[in-house]
Amino acid sequence: MLLEGKKHQDERGIITYNNDFDASKIKRIYTIENHSTEFIRGWQGHKIEQRWFACMKGSFEISVIQIDDFEKPSKDGIITKYFLAEDVLTYLHVPAGCITAIQAKENNSKLLVLSDYAIGEINDEYRFEVNYFDTYNQ
């Protein structure tokens, strides 16, 4: 689900903001910078943990799949793709039970990631090869 950000510009400069985002659940914050625009970071996700993503610099395509079985997921899961750019502070909420594949669309792009669990608080990380899902090139 996208929480659309906004932008205000005047003679003092530019403010990007998102007054609809509730940060009260956040326990951890980090950033991702892929080494190239060809690299796809994925598939990775969580049964319990949820994440929020916002683009700080450049742009990203984030693909999301709702997983049916984390031990042996169906290879034909439906992929939903989202595009995030630095021009407004839009957050992508990825709920528990989903995995993501993240690709920078511009060099030097930077993605902000927020999580509702602290590092080491739970053991809830699942990874799959980027070509595991038959539908990746949808």
Secondary structure, DSSP 4 states (H G I P E B T S, - for coil): -EE--EEEEETTEEEEE-TT---TT--EEEEE--S-SS--EEEEEESS--EEEEEEESEEEEEEEE-S-SSS--TTPPEEEEEEETTS--EEEE-TTEEEEEEESSTT-EEEEEESS-TTSS---EE--TTSSTTTT-
